[in-house]
Amino acid sequence: MEPVLLEILCCPLCKGELELRDAEEREGEVVAGALICTSCGERYPIEDGIPNMLPPDQRHGG
């Protein structure tokens, strides 16, 4: 995931801003970590460079 995506992504549940945490970067891209909503606190995992933005009840294996 390109770090610049943080400027346009928002929480799909409440539309709050997202904060990158526990980031693991490789060659300038985030490959693992989590996006945390600063409003509702929901956590969205980043795996293999792809943020899983599905609501918690729709995620599989997360």
C-alpha positions as CSV (number, residue, x, y, z in Angstrom):
1,M,0.0,0.0,0.0
2,E,1.3,3.4,-0.9
3,P,1.5,5.7,2.2
4,V,-0.2,8.5,0.2
5,L,-3.4,6.4,0.4
6,L,-3.9,7.5,4.0
7,E,-4.8,11.0,2.6
8,I,-7.9,9.6,0.8
9,L,-8.9,6.5,2.8
10,C,-11.5,6.8,5.6
11,C,-13.3,4.4,7.9
12,P,-16.1,2.7,6.0
13,L,-18.2,2.5,9.2
14,C,-18.1,6.1,10.5
15,K,-16.1,8.0,7.8
16,G,-13.5,9.0,10.4
17,E,-9.8,9.5,9.6
18,L,-7.4,6.5,9.7
19,E,-4.0,6.3,11.5
20,L,-1.3,3.9,10.4
21,R,0.1,1.7,13.2
22,D,2.6,-1.1,13.5
23,A,3.7,-0.4,10.0
24,E,6.1,-2.7,8.3
25,E,7.6,-1.1,5.2
26,R,9.5,-2.5,2.2
27,E,10.8,-0.3,-0.6
28,G,8.7,2.6,0.4
29,E,5.4,0.7,0.6
30,V,3.5,-0.5,3.7
31,V,3.3,-4.3,3.5
32,A,1.9,-5.0,7.0
33,G,0.3,-3.2,9.9
34,A,-3.1,-1.8,10.7
35,L,-5.2,1.3,10.0
36,I,-7.0,2.5,13.1
37,C,-10.0,4.8,12.9
38,T,-9.4,7.9,15.1
39,S,-13.1,8.3,15.7
40,C,-14.6,4.9,16.4
41,G,-11.4,2.9,17.1
42,E,-12.1,0.1,14.5
43,R,-9.0,-1.7,13.3
44,Y,-8.4,-2.6,9.6
45,P,-5.4,-5.0,9.0
46,I,-2.9,-4.6,6.2
47,E,-1.7,-7.9,4.8
48,D,0.7,-8.3,1.9
49,G,0.3,-4.6,1.2
50,I,-3.5,-4.7,0.9
51,P,-5.7,-3.0,3.5
52,N,-8.7,-5.0,4.4
53,M,-11.4,-2.3,4.6
54,L,-14.4,-4.7,5.1
55,P,-16.4,-4.2,8.2
56,P,-15.4,-6.7,11.0
57,D,-18.4,-8.9,10.6
58,Q,-17.6,-9.5,6.9
59,R,-13.9,-10.4,7.2
60,H,-12.7,-13.9,6.8
61,G,-9.6,-15.2,8.4
62,G,-8.6,-11.8,9.9
